[in-house]
Amino acid sequence: MAVFSYIVGGILVWSLIGWGLDSLWGTRWLVLAGALLGAAGGFYLAQMHGFFKHRAESSGPEPGKPHKPSK
């Protein structure tokens, strides 16, 4: 859910910034550029916060396998 909020929040914020700049400068493409920038930023923030770590890197034994203590 956190990853979703980062991505959607980034898209919304940067799309609104692009829309505002589009209305000021009379362009039509900055809202799309803002949406893409927001999505990329959301993915980047989610990765930096560790939401995309592989399950094998998590602590503890795998389900169904006994824990082997280290020697």
Secondary structure, DSSP 8 states (H G I E B T S, - for coil): -HHHHHHHHHHHHHHHHHHHHHHHHT-SSHHHHHHHHHHHHHHHHHHHTTTT--GGGSSS--TTS------
